[in-house]
Each structure stands twice: as C-alpha cells, then as structure tokens.
Amino acid sequence: QYWLGGSQDNLENFLLMLTDKYVLKKESKDEEVKYSDPVVYPDMGIWHPLAPKMFEDVKGYLSWYNSRSDIQEDLKDPLSPCVGLVLQRTHLITGDDAHYVAVVSELEAMGARVIPIFAGGLDFSKPVDEFFWDSAAEGVEPLPLVDAVVSLTGFALVGGPARQDHPKAIESLKRINRPYMVALPLVFQTTEEWEDSELGLHPVQVALQIAIPELDGGIEPIILSGRDGATGRAIALQDRVETIAQRAMKWAKLRRKPKCDKKVAITVFSFPPDKGNVGTAAYLDVFGSIYEVLTGLRNNGYEVGELPASSKDLMEMVLHDAQAQYASPELNIAYRMSVPEYEKLTPYSENLHENWGPPPGELNSDGENLLIYGKHFGN
C-alpha cells in the first residue's frame, strides 16, 4: 500500500518501515524508528483542487460542489454547461497537478461546472462509465451529466503506450455520445526544448499521444503543459490552457444549440487547384454525396433552405460551369472577406507574407477582398 499510494509521504514512510524491519537490528537500535501507516487512495474517483477529499461517488461530489461558497450561483445550476475531465491519479497523489488545477480553474472562470475523474491504472473508461452519468432516479434511464469530455492524460482511453483496447474505449465513448478532446503534457521534451525545436513535438509522442488517441475518436490534440528540466514536474502553459477551456466550452454549448440554429460547412476537394478540378475525386460522385448529406441534414432538423432538385443542379449552383477553374469568374462566390476581417481571424498572417505576399493576394481575390467560393443553403 505504501508503494501503490505513491505519494511523497507514503514513500518516505515506506523507506522508514523497511529500515526499521530489515536494516537496523533490534539490539543495536538507540531509539525506535517512527513511521506512519500508508495513506490509501481510491483506485478511481473524483478529484477537485479545493475539495477536502477524493470522492468515490458522483452524488457526494455534486453535493460538495453545490455547497461551495467560492463560486457563483450559476455554477450550481445543473443546466449550466458541464465539462468532464479525465486525469491520471499519479499526478494527483504526487502533487504534480499544476496543469490540472489550471484547467479546472479556467473552465470554472468561463462558467462551466467541472467533474474531474481519475483512475489509478490505464483504463479510464471505468470512471467515465461510473461518474459521468446521472442515475439518481430509480427505474429511469441514466443521462450523461457532462456536455463535453476532455482527457488531460494524453493516453488512449483504455491502455497505455504498449497496448490499447480501442473497441472498449469506443463503446464507452459512443454510449456517452459527447465531444471527446485529448490534450497532452510534454513528456519527452522540456518546455524550452519544445519551444526551440524546429521539429516541434517529439515524433514518439506524436505517435503515442496524438495518433493513438485518435483511434478512439479523440479530437483537438493541444499541448497543455510543459515539463521542468530539473524536477520533471508539469508546468501549466496558460495560453494553451485557455484555448483548451474555450474549445471545450464551445463544444459544450454547440451540443445544446438547436439543430435549426447550427451552421455546418462542407469543404469540397479541389486539387490541383486552378485546373478545373473542383469537386473531383477518383471513382467518387462528390456532388451526389454532398446532395445526400444536405438531404439528410434537412430531414434531421437542420435549416438548409430550399435545396436544388438534383445533384447536377447543386453542382451547377456551386460551379456555374462543370469545367470551371479556380481563377474563373464562373465559380460562385459565397463570401467576400475583407483584409481587416482576414487579419483579425488570422493573427499570424504576417508570418505568411514572406512566401505569399500581403493580403488579399492575387489568387482567389478581386483585388480588394479574399473570395470564398461555394454556395450558402439555409443559415
């Protein structure tokens, strides 16, 4: 239990116990070696940086959460956006939790209730299935408590670097049916090494903590913390913590938005550009597929306005000319974006001037605006 607990106090008392029992002989002891019993932590549960303990049931956690005096009343409203966090127990019991504290604090500052769950092993589907559901009413189908889930472990939901159980993870995530983000801490690089690297994130970490979680359905892999070169402890990167919290809140609010108010963008393939290849793909009926998607959206409650009578008519509305080129005025212009709007939406745009020149440029431009080709349907 000393070893499994893993905290600094547990390990210190573990060494003292070993010294007392196996190193020092009883007859040679000048004084008794004092040590405490191990502190036992739950294998999985709910944690909060301000909570007096780790909770092993969601009712107890929510009861404590709603009794807090340090938060606004809005956060006690069960209808407020709720974000579930997935954490590693090792970071909690060793006190290496600065990045976790930062994310919880940022989400609450943005108006979200937070349920941070953890597991001692590498099967995080168990606490997801246990703590993200409201089963208060007996005989009533349980409902998810969360509007979005963000894993801060960087791992697959089930399994570590060596082995994963993607079917089990997918079953758990499909059941809860919520957006699932996977943020990750730096592991193989210090903060400075990562910032100075032209390569960026270490290739091994890209494979283990970006590619593998995507097999579960994880999205938006954003680095949330650096690593101290001397201690190895996590360092919260505040600008990235804010980005993760903002994205989680947007996913949570989007889930609650009525379908008729949602806006969906469909990007049409066109390569090589300027060669009349808009909507082309080998052996695929691109506009036929888009037409079926639009029809399905309309039948599912989305506002798509008045659709054309056929996929061919849809193609004509987008292209005006089935052989249209990107530079051709025959392409339908869906939106003219001004240079100030472009620069506001693209804060790094000056970095592109060296290779592409200043906006609006010569391609897809009328000389004053950037041209967005396509067609609006509905909202």
PyMOL commands that set and color helices and strands:
alter all, ss='L'
color gray80, all
select helices_A, chain A and resi 2-5+8-23+26-28+58-66+73-76+89-93+98-109+125-131+166-176+191-196+203-214+238-256+259-261+286-299+311-319+339-345+349-356
alter helices_A, ss='H'
color red, helices_A
select strands_A, chain A and resi 44-46+82-88+113-119+133-134+143-144+148-151+180-182+184-185+223-227+234-236+333-338+369-373
alter strands_A, ss='S'
color yellow, strands_A
deselect
rebuild
show_as cartoon
